[in-house]
Amino acid sequence: MQVGVAFGAFMLLPTALSLLLPAVPSQMARPYVVLALLILQLTYVLLSWIWLIARILHDLLGGTPRGGHPAATSS
């Protein structure tokens, strides 16, 4: 679900920029606004893919820990 939300927000970024950029008072500040929003959105897309890969690995490996010293079952 996070991947879908991230890509949906990424697709809406040009529309948001077309509404937001005319409100920016300085021509010099416009590239910084674009870069800030683009970096934030691309970070969210990257994190959503990392979450998806972690979920796939968790489902494939069964969520069991690997490696380490096995704990004794009796105390």
N, CA, C and O atoms as a GROMACS GRO file, in nm:
protein
  300
    1MET      N    1   0.081  -0.118   0.000
    1MET     CA    2   0.000   0.000   0.000
    1MET      C    3   0.087   0.126   0.000
    1MET      O    4   0.055   0.224  -0.067
    2GLN      N    5   0.197   0.122   0.076
    2GLN     CA    6   0.284   0.239   0.083
    2GLN      C    7   0.342   0.273  -0.054
    2GLN      O    8   0.358   0.391  -0.088
    3VAL      N    9   0.374   0.171  -0.132
    3VAL     CA   10   0.430   0.196  -0.265
    3VAL      C   11   0.328   0.266  -0.353
    3VAL      O   12   0.363   0.359  -0.427
    4GLY      N   13   0.203   0.225  -0.347
    4GLY     CA   14   0.098   0.289  -0.424
    4GLY      C   15   0.076   0.434  -0.384
    4GLY      O   16   0.058   0.521  -0.468
    5VAL      N   17   0.077   0.458  -0.253
    5VAL     CA   18   0.061   0.596  -0.204
    5VAL      C   19   0.178   0.682  -0.248
    5VAL      O   20   0.161   0.797  -0.288
    6ALA      N   21   0.299   0.626  -0.240
    6ALA     CA   22   0.418   0.702  -0.279
    6ALA      C   23   0.415   0.736  -0.427
    6ALA      O   24   0.446   0.850  -0.464
    7PHE      N   25   0.380   0.641  -0.512
    7PHE     CA   26   0.375   0.670  -0.654
    7PHE      C   27   0.259   0.762  -0.690
    7PHE      O   28   0.269   0.844  -0.781
    8GLY      N   29   0.147   0.750  -0.618
    8GLY     CA   30   0.036   0.842  -0.640
    8GLY      C   31   0.073   0.985  -0.604
    8GLY      O   32   0.041   1.079  -0.678
    9ALA      N   33   0.141   1.001  -0.492
    9ALA     CA   34   0.187   1.135  -0.453
    9ALA      C   35   0.291   1.187  -0.551
    9ALA      O   36   0.296   1.307  -0.580
   10PHE      N   37   0.375   1.098  -0.601
   10PHE     CA   38   0.477   1.140  -0.698
   10PHE      C   39   0.412   1.186  -0.829
   10PHE      O   40   0.460   1.279  -0.893
   11MET      N   41   0.302   1.120  -0.867
   11MET     CA   42   0.233   1.162  -0.988
   11MET      C   43   0.161   1.296  -0.970
   11MET      O   44   0.143   1.370  -1.067
   12LEU      N   45   0.122   1.327  -0.848
   12LEU     CA   46   0.055   1.454  -0.821
   12LEU      C   47   0.153   1.569  -0.798
   12LEU      O   48   0.111   1.684  -0.787
   13LEU      N   49   0.282   1.540  -0.792
   13LEU     CA   50   0.381   1.644  -0.766
   13LEU      C   51   0.381   1.755  -0.871
   13LEU      O   52   0.389   1.871  -0.833
   14PRO      N   53   0.373   1.727  -1.002
   14PRO     CA   54   0.367   1.837  -1.099
   14PRO      C   55   0.245   1.927  -1.080
   14PRO      O   56   0.255   2.049  -1.096
   15THR      N   57   0.131   1.869  -1.046
   15THR     CA   58   0.012   1.949  -1.021
   15THR      C   59   0.030   2.037  -0.898
   15THR      O   60  -0.006   2.154  -0.899
   16ALA      N   61   0.088   1.979  -0.793
   16ALA     CA   62   0.113   2.057  -0.672
   16ALA      C   63   0.211   2.170  -0.700
   16ALA      O   64   0.195   2.281  -0.649
   17LEU      N   65   0.312   2.142  -0.780
   17LEU     CA   66   0.410   2.246  -0.813
   17LEU      C   67   0.347   2.356  -0.899
   17LEU      O   68   0.380   2.474  -0.881
   18SER      N   69   0.260   2.320  -0.990
   18SER     CA   70   0.197   2.422  -1.075
   18SER      C   71   0.105   2.513  -0.992
   18SER      O   72   0.084   2.629  -1.028
   19LEU      N   73   0.050   2.461  -0.882
   19LEU     CA   74  -0.032   2.544  -0.794
   19LEU      C   75   0.053   2.622  -0.694
   19LEU      O   76   0.017   2.733  -0.654
   20LEU      N   77   0.165   2.565  -0.653
   20LEU     CA   78   0.246   2.625  -0.548
   20LEU      C   79   0.345   2.728  -0.600
   20LEU      O   80   0.367   2.831  -0.535
   21LEU      N   81   0.403   2.704  -0.715
   21LEU     CA   82   0.509   2.793  -0.763
   21LEU      C   83   0.463   2.936  -0.791
   21LEU      O   84   0.540   3.028  -0.765
   22PRO      N   85   0.343   2.960  -0.842
   22PRO     CA   86   0.303   3.101  -0.857
   22PRO      C   87   0.291   3.176  -0.725
   22PRO      O   88   0.298   3.299  -0.724
   23ALA      N   89   0.274   3.105  -0.616
   23ALA     CA   90   0.264   3.170  -0.485
   23ALA      C   91   0.400   3.204  -0.425
   23ALA      O   92   0.408   3.279  -0.327
   24VAL      N   93   0.508   3.150  -0.483
   24VAL     CA   94   0.643   3.179  -0.432
   24VAL      C   95   0.681   3.319  -0.478
   24VAL      O   96   0.680   3.346  -0.598
   25PRO      N   97   0.714   3.409  -0.385
   25PRO     CA   98   0.736   3.549  -0.423
   25PRO      C   99   0.864   3.573  -0.505
   25PRO      O  100   0.868   3.664  -0.587
   26SER      N  101   0.966   3.493  -0.484
   26SER     CA  102   1.094   3.519  -0.549
   26SER      C  103   1.121   3.417  -0.659
   26SER      O  104   1.098   3.298  -0.641
   27GLN      N  105   1.169   3.466  -0.772
   27GLN     CA  106   1.208   3.376  -0.881
   27GLN      C  107   1.328   3.291  -0.840
   27GLN      O  108   1.343   3.178  -0.886
   28MET      N  109   1.413   3.347  -0.754
   28MET     CA  110   1.533   3.275  -0.710
   28MET      C  111   1.499   3.159  -0.617
   28MET      O  112   1.575   3.062  -0.608
   29ALA      N  113   1.386   3.166  -0.549
   29ALA     CA  114   1.349   3.062  -0.453
   29ALA      C  115   1.277   2.944  -0.519
   29ALA      O  116   1.266   2.837  -0.459
   30ARG      N  117   1.228   2.962  -0.640
   30ARG     CA  118   1.150   2.856  -0.705
   30ARG      C  119   1.227   2.726  -0.724
   30ARG      O  120   1.173   2.619  -0.696
   31PRO      N  121   1.353   2.730  -0.772
   31PRO     CA  122   1.425   2.602  -0.784
   31PRO      C  123   1.444   2.530  -0.650
   31PRO      O  124   1.444   2.407  -0.645
   32TYR      N  125   1.458   2.606  -0.542
   32TYR     CA  126   1.474   2.545  -0.411
   32TYR      C  127   1.345   2.479  -0.364
   32TYR      O  128   1.348   2.374  -0.300
   33VAL      N  129   1.233   2.539  -0.396
   33VAL     CA  130   1.104   2.478  -0.362
   33VAL      C  131   1.085   2.349  -0.440
   33VAL      O  132   1.041   2.248  -0.384
   34VAL      N  133   1.118   2.352  -0.568
   34VAL     CA  134   1.106   2.232  -0.651
   34VAL      C  135   1.198   2.122  -0.600
   34VAL      O  136   1.156   2.008  -0.586
   35LEU      N  137   1.323   2.156  -0.571
   35LEU     CA  138   1.417   2.056  -0.522
   35LEU      C  139   1.376   2.001  -0.386
   35LEU      O  140   1.388   1.881  -0.362
   36ALA      N  141   1.328   2.086  -0.299
   36ALA     CA  142   1.286   2.038  -0.166
   36ALA      C  143   1.172   1.939  -0.178
   36ALA      O  144   1.175   1.833  -0.115
   37LEU      N  145   1.071   1.973  -0.256
   37LEU     CA  146   0.957   1.881  -0.271
   37LEU      C  147   0.997   1.754  -0.345
   37LEU      O  148   0.950   1.645  -0.311
   38LEU      N  149   1.083   1.766  -0.444
   38LEU     CA  150   1.127   1.649  -0.519
   38LEU      C  151   1.210   1.556  -0.432
   38LEU      O  152   1.192   1.434  -0.438
   39ILE      N  153   1.300   1.611  -0.352
   39ILE     CA  154   1.382   1.527  -0.264
   39ILE      C  155   1.295   1.457  -0.160
   39ILE      O  156   1.314   1.339  -0.132
   40LEU      N  157   1.199   1.530  -0.103
   40LEU     CA  158   1.110   1.467  -0.006
   40LEU      C  159   1.030   1.353  -0.069
   40LEU      O  160   1.015   1.246  -0.010
   41GLN      N  161   0.978   1.377  -0.188
   41GLN     CA  162   0.896   1.275  -0.253
   41GLN      C  163   0.978   1.154  -0.296
   41GLN      O  164   0.934   1.041  -0.280
   42LEU      N  165   1.096   1.178  -0.350
   42LEU     CA  166   1.181   1.065  -0.390
   42LEU      C  167   1.229   0.985  -0.269
   42LEU      O  168   1.246   0.863  -0.278
   43THR      N  169   1.250   1.052  -0.157
   43THR     CA  170   1.286   0.980  -0.034
   43THR      C  171   1.171   0.890   0.010
   43THR      O  172   1.194   0.776   0.052
   44TYR      N  173   1.049   0.939   0.000
   44TYR     CA  174   0.934   0.857   0.036
   44TYR      C  175   0.918   0.738  -0.058
   44TYR      O  176   0.884   0.628  -0.014
   45VAL      N  177   0.942   0.758  -0.187
   45VAL     CA  178   0.935   0.647  -0.283
   45VAL      C  179   1.042   0.543  -0.248
   45VAL      O  180   1.014   0.423  -0.248
   46LEU      N  181   1.163   0.587  -0.219
   46LEU     CA  182   1.270   0.495  -0.185
   46LEU      C  183   1.236   0.417  -0.057
   46LEU      O  184   1.253   0.296  -0.053
   47LEU      N  185   1.189   0.487   0.046
   47LEU     CA  186   1.153   0.418   0.170
   47LEU      C  187   1.038   0.319   0.150
   47LEU      O  188   1.037   0.213   0.212
   48SER      N  189   0.944   0.354   0.064
   48SER     CA  190   0.834   0.260   0.041
   48SER      C  191   0.883   0.133  -0.026
   48SER      O  192   0.833   0.024   0.004
   49TRP      N  193   0.980   0.144  -0.116
   49TRP     CA  194   1.038   0.025  -0.178
   49TRP      C  195   1.117  -0.057  -0.078
   49TRP      O  196   1.114  -0.180  -0.081
   50ILE      N  197   1.188   0.011   0.013
   50ILE     CA  198   1.262  -0.062   0.117
   50ILE      C  199   1.165  -0.136   0.206
   50ILE      O  200   1.189  -0.252   0.241
   51TRP      N  201   1.054  -0.070   0.245
   51TRP     CA  202   0.952  -0.138   0.326
   51TRP      C  203   0.893  -0.257   0.252
   51TRP      O  204   0.868  -0.362   0.312
   52LEU      N  205   0.870  -0.241   0.122
   52LEU     CA  206   0.814  -0.351   0.043
   52LEU      C  207   0.911  -0.469   0.037
   52LEU      O  208   0.870  -0.584   0.055
   53ILE      N  209   1.037  -0.442   0.013
   53ILE     CA  210   1.137  -0.550   0.007
   53ILE      C  211   1.149  -0.618   0.143
   53ILE      O  212   1.162  -0.740   0.150
   54ALA      N  213   1.146  -0.539   0.251
   54ALA     CA  214   1.154  -0.598   0.385
   54ALA      C  215   1.032  -0.687   0.411
   54ALA      O  216   1.045  -0.793   0.471
   55ARG      N  217   0.916  -0.644   0.366
   55ARG     CA  218   0.794  -0.725   0.386
   55ARG      C  219   0.801  -0.854   0.305
   55ARG      O  220   0.762  -0.960   0.354
   56ILE      N  221   0.850  -0.845   0.182
   56ILE     CA  222   0.863  -0.965   0.099
   56ILE      C  223   0.961  -1.063   0.162
   56ILE      O  224   0.934  -1.183   0.168
   57LEU      N  225   1.075  -1.012   0.210
   57LEU     CA  226   1.173  -1.100   0.274
   57LEU      C  227   1.116  -1.161   0.402
   57LEU      O  228   1.141  -1.278   0.432
   58HIS      N  229   1.041  -1.083   0.478
   58HIS     CA  230   0.979  -1.136   0.599
   58HIS      C  231   0.882  -1.248   0.566
   58HIS      O  232   0.878  -1.349   0.635
   59ASP      N  233   0.804  -1.230   0.460
   59ASP     CA  234   0.708  -1.333   0.421
   59ASP      C  235   0.777  -1.456   0.364
   59ASP      O  236   0.732  -1.569   0.388
   60LEU      N  237   0.885  -1.436   0.290
   60LEU     CA  238   0.955  -1.550   0.231
   60LEU      C  239   1.031  -1.631   0.334
   60LEU      O  240   1.034  -1.754   0.329
   61LEU      N  241   1.093  -1.562   0.429
   61LEU     CA  242   1.175  -1.631   0.528
   61LEU      C  243   1.094  -1.673   0.650
   61LEU      O  244   1.148  -1.738   0.740
   62GLY      N  245   0.970  -1.638   0.656
   62GLY     CA  246   0.884  -1.681   0.765
   62GLY      C  247   0.902  -1.601   0.892
   62GLY      O  248   0.844  -1.637   0.995
   63GLY      N  249   0.978  -1.496   0.889
   63GLY     CA  250   0.994  -1.412   1.007
   63GLY      C  251   1.080  -1.473   1.116
   63GLY      O  252   1.085  -1.421   1.227
   64THR      N  253   1.147  -1.583   1.084
   64THR     CA  254   1.231  -1.645   1.186
   64THR      C  255   1.369  -1.581   1.183
   64THR      O  256   1.424  -1.553   1.077
   65PRO      N  257   1.425  -1.558   1.301
   65PRO     CA  258   1.560  -1.502   1.304
   65PRO      C  259   1.663  -1.602   1.253
   65PRO      O  260   1.647  -1.723   1.271
   66ARG      N  261   1.765  -1.552   1.192
   66ARG     CA  262   1.869  -1.640   1.138
   66ARG      C  263   2.001  -1.609   1.209
   66ARG      O  264   2.030  -1.494   1.241
   67GLY      N  265   2.079  -1.713   1.232
   67GLY     CA  266   2.211  -1.694   1.289
   67GLY      C  267   2.206  -1.673   1.439
   67GLY      O  268   2.099  -1.675   1.500
   68GLY      N  269   2.322  -1.653   1.497
   68GLY     CA  270   2.329  -1.632   1.640
   68GLY      C  271   2.333  -1.762   1.717
   68GLY      O  272   2.326  -1.870   1.658
   69HIS      N  273   2.344  -1.751   1.845
   69HIS     CA  274   2.351  -1.867   1.933
   69HIS      C  275   2.209  -1.911   1.968
   69HIS      O  276   2.128  -1.829   2.013
   70PRO      N  277   2.178  -2.038   1.949
   70PRO     CA  278   2.041  -2.083   1.981
   70PRO      C  279   2.016  -2.079   2.132
   70PRO      O  280   2.103  -2.116   2.212
   71ALA      N  281   1.898  -2.034   2.169
   71ALA     CA  282   1.861  -2.025   2.310
   71ALA      C  283   1.813  -2.159   2.359
   71ALA      O  284   1.751  -2.235   2.285
   72ALA      N  285   1.841  -2.189   2.483
   72ALA     CA  286   1.796  -2.315   2.544
   72ALA      C  287   1.646  -2.305   2.571
   72ALA      O  288   1.596  -2.201   2.612
   73THR      N  289   1.576  -2.415   2.547
   73THR     CA  290   1.433  -2.415   2.569
   73THR      C  291   1.395  -2.439   2.713
   73THR      O  292   1.286  -2.400   2.756
   74SER      N  293   1.483  -2.504   2.791
   74SER     CA  294   1.454  -2.529   2.932
   74SER      C  295   1.533  -2.432   3.019
   74SER      O  296   1.642  -2.389   2.983
   75SER      N  297   1.476  -2.400   3.134
   75SER     CA  298   1.547  -2.306   3.222
   75SER      C  299   1.588  -2.370   3.352
   75SER      O  300   1.649  -2.305   3.437
   0.00000   0.00000   0.00000
